[in-house]
Amino acid sequence: MTRTNLRLSSCTLTVHDLDAALGFYRDVLGFEVRDGHGSGRIRRVSVGPPAQPDVRIVLESPGADPHVPPADRQAIAGLMANGLLGPLVFATDDCDATFERIEAAGTEVMQEPIDRPGGVRDCAFVDPSGNMLRFAQSRQVVPSPEAQRAACAAIRQDGGNRP
């Protein structure tokens, strides 16, 4: 069996208030509005990070799909109210700067930046609909120039025979 090259194209995020969500993702996170469909209660808008023009996050209300029964809409709304849908995880080059920028916009903080095992630093927020959003930075340790010079000197000293 051959492997295929799979890539994420889009995902759907349920939101209480489409206009509030659109303002958050566009104005706070800096996402581009990709397209919008429908009107009134049955409306969807897709947004995405400018650095990933082929990725769409479709924002829609629980009632956007007319085929969803009222009981299911109510269940979805309950899950949203408890923050149990999601999370979306975004990669960032600078977790602390991302945290400061999003916090300054008045976004609800779930977790301040912390270092995690495996060289990741992340933080978390709640969007206007209660969806958790995580922002993760890979913190691969790059030795300082002094440490690199010392390592090279040690290798030269013992002829490169390091275990």
The 8 nearest C-alpha neighbors of each residue, nearest first, counted from 0:
[[1, 2, 3, 4, 5, 6, 7, 8],
 [2, 0, 3, 4, 5, 6, 7, 8],
 [3, 1, 0, 4, 5, 6, 7, 8],
 [2, 4, 5, 1, 6, 0, 7, 8],
 [3, 5, 6, 2, 1, 7, 8, 0],
 [6, 4, 3, 7, 2, 8, 9, 1],
 [7, 5, 8, 4, 54, 9, 3, 53],
 [6, 8, 9, 54, 5, 10, 53, 55],
 [9, 7, 54, 6, 55, 53, 10, 56],
 [10, 8, 55, 54, 56, 7, 11, 57],
 [9, 11, 56, 57, 55, 12, 8, 7],
 [12, 10, 57, 56, 58, 13, 9, 59],
 [11, 13, 58, 57, 14, 59, 10, 56],
 [12, 14, 59, 60, 58, 61, 11, 15],
 [13, 15, 60, 128, 16, 59, 17, 12],
 [16, 14, 128, 60, 17, 13, 61, 76],
 [17, 15, 19, 18, 14, 20, 60, 128],
 [16, 18, 20, 19, 21, 14, 15, 59],
 [17, 19, 21, 20, 16, 22, 23, 15],
 [20, 18, 22, 16, 21, 17, 23, 127],
 [21, 19, 23, 17, 22, 18, 127, 16],
 [20, 22, 18, 24, 23, 19, 25, 17],
 [23, 21, 19, 25, 26, 20, 24, 18],
 [24, 22, 27, 20, 21, 26, 25, 19],
 [23, 25, 28, 21, 30, 22, 27, 26],
 [26, 24, 30, 29, 22, 23, 21, 28],
 [25, 27, 29, 22, 23, 28, 24, 30],
 [28, 26, 23, 29, 24, 25, 101, 104],
 [27, 29, 24, 30, 25, 26, 23, 101],
 [30, 28, 25, 26, 27, 24, 31, 48],
 [31, 29, 25, 48, 47, 28, 24, 46],
 [30, 32, 46, 47, 33, 49, 25, 48],
 [31, 33, 46, 34, 45, 30, 47, 25],
 [34, 32, 46, 45, 31, 47, 35, 55],
 [35, 33, 45, 44, 32, 36, 46, 43],
 [34, 36, 44, 43, 45, 37, 33, 42],
 [37, 35, 43, 42, 44, 38, 34, 41],
 [36, 38, 42, 41, 43, 35, 39, 40],
 [37, 39, 42, 41, 40, 36, 43, 35],
 [38, 40, 41, 42, 37, 63, 43, 36],
 [41, 39, 42, 63, 38, 62, 60, 37],
 [42, 40, 63, 39, 37, 38, 62, 64],
 [41, 43, 37, 38, 36, 40, 63, 39],
 [44, 42, 59, 36, 35, 58, 37, 57],
 [45, 43, 35, 58, 57, 34, 36, 46],
 [44, 46, 57, 56, 33, 34, 55, 58],
 [47, 45, 32, 33, 56, 31, 55, 30],
 [46, 48, 55, 30, 31, 56, 54, 49],
 [47, 49, 30, 51, 50, 31, 52, 29],
 [48, 50, 51, 52, 31, 30, 47, 29],
 [51, 49, 48, 52, 47, 53, 54, 30],
 [52, 50, 48, 49, 53, 54, 47, 55],
 [53, 51, 54, 49, 50, 47, 48, 55],
 [52, 54, 51, 8, 55, 47, 9, 7],
 [55, 53, 8, 9, 52, 51, 47, 56],
 [56, 54, 9, 47, 46, 45, 57, 8],
 [57, 55, 10, 46, 45, 9, 11, 47],
 [56, 58, 45, 11, 44, 12, 10, 55],
 [59, 57, 12, 44, 43, 45, 13, 11],
 [60, 58, 43, 13, 14, 63, 57, 12],
 [59, 61, 14, 63, 62, 13, 15, 17],
 [62, 60, 72, 63, 13, 59, 75, 76],
 [63, 61, 60, 64, 72, 65, 41, 40],
 [62, 64, 41, 60, 61, 42, 59, 65],
 [63, 65, 66, 62, 67, 41, 61, 60],
 [66, 64, 67, 63, 62, 41, 68, 40],
 [65, 67, 64, 68, 62, 63, 69, 71],
 [68, 66, 65, 64, 71, 69, 72, 62],
 [67, 69, 71, 70, 66, 72, 65, 73],
 [70, 68, 72, 71, 73, 67, 62, 74],
 [71, 69, 73, 72, 68, 74, 67, 75],
 [70, 72, 74, 73, 68, 69, 75, 67],
 [73, 71, 69, 75, 70, 74, 61, 76],
 [72, 74, 76, 70, 71, 75, 69, 77],
 [75, 73, 71, 77, 76, 72, 70, 78],
 [76, 74, 72, 78, 77, 73, 71, 79],
 [75, 77, 79, 73, 74, 78, 80, 72],
 [78, 76, 74, 80, 79, 75, 73, 81],
 [77, 79, 75, 83, 81, 80, 76, 84],
 [80, 78, 82, 76, 81, 77, 84, 83],
 [81, 79, 77, 78, 82, 76, 129, 128],
 [80, 82, 78, 79, 83, 77, 129, 84],
 [83, 81, 79, 129, 130, 80, 84, 78],
 [84, 82, 78, 81, 79, 85, 130, 80],
 [85, 83, 82, 79, 130, 78, 86, 131],
 [86, 84, 87, 130, 131, 83, 132, 82],
 [85, 87, 131, 132, 88, 84, 130, 133],
 [86, 88, 132, 85, 133, 89, 131, 130],
 [89, 87, 133, 134, 132, 86, 90, 135],
 [88, 90, 134, 133, 135, 91, 87, 132],
 [91, 89, 135, 134, 136, 88, 92, 137],
 [92, 90, 136, 93, 135, 94, 134, 89],
 [91, 93, 136, 94, 90, 137, 135, 97],
 [94, 92, 91, 96, 95, 97, 136, 135],
 [93, 95, 97, 136, 96, 98, 91, 121],
 [94, 96, 98, 97, 93, 99, 112, 122],
 [95, 97, 99, 98, 93, 94, 100, 101],
 [98, 96, 94, 100, 95, 99, 93, 101],
 [97, 99, 95, 101, 96, 100, 102, 94],
 [98, 100, 96, 102, 97, 101, 103, 95],
 [99, 101, 103, 97, 98, 102, 96, 104],
 [100, 102, 104, 98, 103, 99, 106, 97],
 [101, 103, 99, 106, 104, 105, 100, 98],
 [104, 102, 100, 105, 101, 99, 106, 98],
 [105, 103, 101, 102, 106, 27, 100, 99],
 [106, 104, 103, 102, 107, 101, 108, 100],
 [107, 105, 102, 104, 101, 108, 124, 125],
 [106, 108, 125, 124, 105, 109, 102, 126],
 [109, 107, 124, 110, 106, 123, 125, 102],
 [110, 108, 124, 123, 125, 107, 111, 122],
 [111, 109, 123, 122, 108, 112, 124, 113],
 [110, 112, 122, 113, 123, 108, 109, 98],
 [113, 111, 122, 121, 95, 120, 110, 94],
 [114, 112, 120, 121, 111, 115, 122, 110],
 [113, 115, 120, 119, 121, 116, 112, 118],
 [114, 116, 119, 120, 118, 117, 113, 121],
 [117, 115, 118, 119, 114, 120, 113, 138],
 [116, 118, 119, 115, 138, 137, 139, 114],
 [117, 119, 138, 116, 139, 137, 115, 120],
 [120, 118, 137, 115, 138, 136, 117, 114],
 [121, 119, 114, 136, 113, 135, 115, 112],
 [122, 120, 135, 112, 134, 113, 94, 136],
 [121, 123, 112, 111, 110, 134, 133, 113],
 [122, 124, 133, 110, 109, 132, 134, 108],
 [125, 123, 108, 109, 132, 107, 131, 126],
 [124, 126, 131, 129, 130, 107, 132, 109],
 [125, 127, 129, 130, 128, 124, 131, 106],
 [128, 126, 129, 20, 125, 19, 23, 130],
 [129, 127, 14, 15, 126, 130, 79, 16],
 [128, 130, 82, 125, 126, 127, 79, 80],
 [131, 129, 126, 125, 82, 128, 85, 84],
 [130, 132, 125, 86, 124, 85, 129, 82],
 [131, 133, 87, 124, 86, 123, 88, 125],
 [134, 132, 123, 88, 122, 89, 87, 135],
 [133, 135, 89, 121, 122, 90, 88, 91],
 [136, 134, 121, 90, 120, 91, 89, 94],
 [135, 137, 91, 120, 94, 119, 92, 90],
 [136, 138, 119, 118, 139, 120, 135, 92],
 [139, 137, 118, 119, 140, 136, 120, 117],
 [138, 140, 118, 137, 141, 119, 117, 136],
 [139, 141, 138, 142, 118, 143, 137, 119],
 [140, 142, 139, 143, 138, 144, 147, 146],
 [143, 141, 146, 147, 140, 144, 145, 139],
 [142, 144, 146, 145, 147, 141, 148, 140],
 [145, 143, 147, 146, 148, 142, 149, 141],
 [146, 144, 148, 143, 147, 149, 142, 150],
 [145, 147, 149, 143, 148, 144, 142, 150],
 [146, 148, 144, 150, 145, 149, 142, 151],
 [149, 147, 151, 145, 146, 150, 152, 144],
 [148, 150, 152, 146, 151, 147, 153, 145],
 [151, 149, 153, 147, 152, 148, 146, 154],
 [150, 152, 148, 154, 153, 149, 155, 147],
 [153, 151, 149, 155, 150, 154, 156, 148],
 [152, 154, 156, 150, 151, 155, 149, 157],
 [155, 153, 159, 151, 156, 152, 157, 158],
 [156, 154, 152, 158, 153, 157, 159, 151],
 [155, 157, 153, 154, 158, 152, 159, 151],
 [156, 158, 154, 155, 159, 160, 153, 161],
 [157, 159, 155, 160, 156, 154, 161, 153],
 [160, 158, 154, 157, 161, 155, 156, 153],
 [161, 159, 158, 157, 162, 154, 155, 156],
 [162, 160, 159, 154, 157, 158, 153, 155],
 [161, 160, 159, 154, 157, 158, 153, 150]]
